Amino acid sequence: MQKIIDQFFLNYEKFLLTGFSMIKGDYEKRNVLKDGELIKVAVFNRVKNGYFKGFNSNGTLILLNADGLLENINMG
């Protein structure tokens, strides 16, 4: 357990200073969604349909909805 805690805090201070941009590249590499892929996202009691357009600088999912508008979907 101590090894897991040590790994978590290894770059934690840097993450607090730089934010999501520190891990964005790695996050995007590990992402399985493809740009333009049709997806469904459950947001509380609603399901949003649209096309995956990536992540913004805060890590929020960007969804292109049926109206042609970009929506930022942030959960958690």
N, CA, C and O of each residue as an XYZ file, in Angstrom:
304
protein
N       0.817     -1.178      0.000
C       0.000      0.000      0.000
C       0.871      1.256      0.000
O       0.543      2.242     -0.660
N       1.960      1.220      0.727
C       2.846      2.397      0.795
C       3.430      2.719     -0.575
O       3.597      3.893     -0.906
N       3.743      1.710     -1.374
C       4.272      1.950     -2.723
C       3.244      2.673     -3.591
O       3.599      3.567     -4.358
N       1.986      2.294     -3.473
C       0.923      2.949     -4.236
C       0.797      4.408     -3.805
O       0.665      5.297     -4.647
N       0.837      4.651     -2.518
C       0.743      6.019     -2.001
C       1.939      6.840     -2.461
O       1.779      7.992     -2.866
N       3.130      6.264     -2.405
C       4.331      6.972     -2.853
C       4.249      7.332     -4.327
O       4.615      8.443     -4.710
N       3.773      6.407     -5.166
C       3.627      6.675     -6.598
C       2.620      7.791     -6.854
O       2.831      8.653     -7.707
N       1.530      7.759     -6.105
C       0.495      8.775     -6.274
C       1.056     10.170     -6.009
O       0.781     11.110     -6.755
N       1.841     10.295     -4.947
C       2.346     11.608     -4.559
C       3.669     11.990     -5.222
O       4.196     13.074     -4.971
N       4.206     11.111     -6.064
C       5.486     11.370     -6.713
C       5.497     12.706     -7.466
O       6.431     13.493     -7.313
N       4.490     12.960     -8.257
C       4.399     14.206     -9.019
C       3.158     15.019     -8.664
O       2.735     15.878     -9.438
N       2.582     14.755     -7.511
C       1.329     15.395     -7.129
C       1.458     16.915     -7.022
O       0.586     17.640     -7.499
N       2.517     17.397     -6.412
C       2.716     18.845     -6.270
C       2.818     19.515     -7.642
O       2.250     20.582     -7.872
N       3.548     18.870     -8.539
C       3.680     19.414     -9.894
C       2.317     19.426    -10.594
O       1.980     20.381    -11.293
N       1.542     18.362    -10.399
C       0.211     18.298    -10.986
C      -0.670     19.430    -10.465
O      -1.413     20.043    -11.232
N      -0.589     19.709     -9.163
C      -1.380     20.799     -8.593
C      -1.011     22.144     -9.211
O      -1.868     23.014     -9.364
N       0.251     22.314     -9.565
C       0.705     23.573    -10.164
C       0.367     23.672    -11.647
O      -0.016     24.740    -12.124
N       0.505     22.580    -12.372
C       0.334     22.625    -13.833
C      -1.040     22.164    -14.293
O      -1.474     22.513    -15.390
N      -1.725     21.388    -13.470
C      -3.052     20.908    -13.828
C      -3.016     19.769    -14.835
O      -2.011     19.075    -14.986
N      -4.127     19.601    -15.509
C      -4.317     18.480    -16.425
C      -3.309     18.467    -17.567
O      -2.987     17.406    -18.101
N      -2.815     19.634    -17.941
C      -1.881     19.695    -19.073
C      -0.657     18.801    -18.857
O      -0.044     18.337    -19.819
N      -0.308     18.565    -17.598
C       0.843     17.706    -17.285
C       0.632     16.275    -17.787
O       1.593     15.627    -18.200
N      -0.585     15.780    -17.760
C      -0.853     14.388    -18.133
C      -1.687     14.260    -19.403
O      -2.008     13.146    -19.818
N      -2.043     15.384    -20.027
C      -2.967     15.354    -21.157
C      -2.477     14.452    -22.293
O      -3.256     13.663    -22.827
N      -1.219     14.554    -22.664
C      -0.681     13.737    -23.752
C      -0.819     12.251    -23.473
O      -1.261     11.492    -24.336
N      -0.444     11.835    -22.275
C      -0.545     10.423    -21.904
C      -2.010      9.995    -21.827
O      -2.362      8.888    -22.236
N      -2.852     10.870    -21.307
C      -4.293     10.606    -21.201
C      -4.879     10.367    -22.586
O      -5.658      9.434    -22.780
N      -4.510     11.207    -23.547
C      -5.028     11.070    -24.911
C      -4.503      9.806    -25.590
O      -5.228      9.172    -26.357
N      -3.254      9.436    -25.317
C      -2.703      8.210    -25.899
C      -3.441      6.963    -25.409
O      -3.609      5.996    -26.151
N      -3.872      7.003    -24.166
C      -4.557      5.848    -23.570
C      -6.050      5.819    -23.889
O      -6.714      4.807    -23.662
N      -6.569      6.902    -24.402
C      -7.978      7.013    -24.743
C      -8.320      6.062    -25.896
O      -7.566      5.956    -26.863
N      -9.445      5.381    -25.788
C      -9.853      4.437    -26.832
C     -10.813      5.060    -27.839
O     -11.071      4.466    -28.886
N     -11.348      6.248    -27.545
C     -12.268      6.908    -28.460
C     -11.511      7.582    -29.595
O     -10.407      8.092    -29.401
N     -12.105      7.579    -30.769
C     -11.495      8.195    -31.950
C     -12.242      9.473    -32.305
O     -13.457      9.560    -32.128
N     -11.511     10.465    -32.809
C     -12.118     11.726    -33.212
C     -13.230     11.458    -34.219
O     -13.016     10.772    -35.219
N     -14.415     11.997    -33.958
C     -15.553     11.818    -34.843
C     -16.381     10.578    -34.570
O     -17.385     10.345    -35.243
N     -15.977      9.782    -33.596
C     -16.719      8.561    -33.269
C     -18.038      8.918    -32.579
O     -18.066      9.753    -31.675
N     -19.132      8.277    -33.012
C     -20.433      8.490    -32.397
C     -20.455      7.816    -31.037
O     -20.162      6.626    -30.924
N     -20.804      8.580    -29.993
C     -20.814      8.036    -28.633
C     -22.085      8.465    -27.907
O     -22.765      9.409    -28.309
N     -22.382      7.750    -26.833
C     -23.452      8.103    -25.903
C     -22.800      8.327    -24.548
O     -21.966      7.538    -24.107
N     -23.192      9.411    -23.896
C     -22.634      9.742    -22.591
C     -23.781      9.896    -21.603
O     -24.688     10.698    -21.824
N     -23.747      9.134    -20.518
C     -24.756      9.264    -19.476
C     -24.361     10.401    -18.557
O     -23.293     10.387    -17.946
N     -25.240     11.385    -18.469
C     -25.021     12.539    -17.601
C     -26.198     12.598    -16.633
O     -27.283     13.070    -16.972
N     -25.956     12.107    -15.425
C     -27.001     11.959    -14.415
C     -28.150     11.144    -14.999
O     -27.943      9.972    -15.315
N     -29.330     11.693    -15.157
C     -30.458     10.904    -15.651
C     -30.725     11.123    -17.137
O     -31.802     10.775    -17.621
N     -29.774     11.690    -17.867
C     -29.931     11.938    -19.300
C     -28.807     11.258    -20.071
O     -27.703     11.073    -19.559
N     -29.110     10.894    -21.299
C     -28.087     10.352    -22.196
C     -27.884     11.359    -23.314
O     -28.837     11.775    -23.974
N     -26.640     11.744    -23.517
C     -26.304     12.683    -24.584
C     -25.632     11.905    -25.700
O     -24.730     11.102    -25.458
N     -26.075     12.149    -26.921
C     -25.495     11.517    -28.098
C     -24.714     12.566    -28.867
O     -25.094     13.736    -28.904
N     -23.636     12.144    -29.469
C     -22.863     13.065    -30.287
C     -21.576     12.427    -30.738
O     -21.368     11.223    -30.590
N     -20.721     13.254    -31.290
C     -19.445     12.789    -31.824
C     -18.313     13.244    -30.919
O     -18.224     14.411    -30.539
N     -17.457     12.301    -30.585
C     -16.299     12.592    -29.744
C     -15.350     13.522    -30.487
O     -14.975     13.258    -31.630
N     -14.959     14.630    -29.819
C     -14.058     15.604    -30.439
C     -12.798     15.832    -29.621
O     -12.015     16.727    -29.937
N     -12.588     15.039    -28.577
C     -11.362     15.161    -27.801
C     -11.620     15.644    -26.392
O     -12.724     15.527    -25.861
N     -10.553     16.201    -25.791
C     -10.603     16.699    -24.422
C     -10.052     18.117    -24.401
O      -9.112     18.430    -25.132
N     -10.625     18.968    -23.574
C     -10.088     20.317    -23.478
C      -8.921     20.347    -22.493
O      -8.500     19.300    -21.999
N      -8.404     21.525    -22.208
C      -7.217     21.653    -21.362
C      -7.465     21.271    -19.903
O      -6.515     21.136    -19.131
N      -8.721     21.096    -19.521
C      -9.051     20.657    -18.166
C      -9.378     19.175    -18.089
O      -9.645     18.654    -17.006
N      -9.362     18.491    -19.227
C      -9.681     17.064    -19.254
C     -11.151     16.783    -19.481
O     -11.589     15.636    -19.391
N     -11.910     17.814    -19.773
C     -13.334     17.666    -20.023
C     -13.564     17.110    -21.428
O     -12.947     17.564    -22.392
N     -14.452     16.127    -21.537
C     -14.789     15.535    -22.827
C     -15.522     16.554    -23.688
O     -16.411     17.252    -23.201
N     -15.158     16.645    -24.967
C     -15.824     17.548    -25.902
C     -16.680     16.700    -26.833
O     -16.193     15.771    -27.477
N     -17.966     17.039    -26.891
C     -18.949     16.307    -27.668
C     -19.583     17.249    -28.690
O     -20.047     18.333    -28.336
N     -19.600     16.838    -29.946
C     -20.296     17.582    -30.996
C     -21.716     17.039    -31.052
O     -21.931     15.888    -31.430
N     -22.698     17.878    -30.672
C     -24.067     17.376    -30.604
C     -24.786     17.477    -31.950
O     -24.223     17.965    -32.930
N     -26.028     17.012    -31.984
C     -26.815     16.964    -33.225
C     -27.091     18.348    -33.795
O     -27.348     18.486    -34.991
N     -27.040     19.374    -32.950
C     -27.262     20.748    -33.400
C     -25.991     21.377    -33.975
O     -26.000     22.533    -34.400
N     -24.904     20.610    -33.985
C     -23.635     21.125    -34.482
C     -22.871     21.962    -33.479
O     -21.919     22.655    -33.837
N     -23.288     21.901    -32.214
C     -22.635     22.662    -31.161
C     -21.692     21.768    -30.362
O     -21.963     20.584    -30.163
N     -20.592     22.343    -29.913
C     -19.657     21.606    -29.063
C     -20.106     21.751    -27.610
O     -20.359     22.854    -27.127
N     -20.196     20.624    -26.937
C     -20.558     20.601    -25.515
C     -19.387     20.062    -24.721
O     -18.737     19.102    -25.135
N     -19.120     20.674    -23.584
C     -18.117     20.165    -22.663
C     -18.838     19.328    -21.619
O     -19.708     19.824    -20.903
N     -18.467     18.044    -21.539
C     -19.097     17.116    -20.611
C     -18.111     16.831    -19.491
O     -17.074     16.206    -19.712
N     -18.436     17.291    -18.291
C     -17.547     17.131    -17.143
C     -18.268     16.336    -16.073
O     -19.310     16.755    -15.568
N     -17.723     15.214    -15.740
C     -18.304     14.363    -14.694
C     -17.226     14.035    -13.677
O     -16.184     13.479    -14.023
N     -17.476     14.374    -12.449
C     -16.567     13.963    -11.379
C     -15.451     14.874    -11.106
O     -14.637     14.605    -10.221
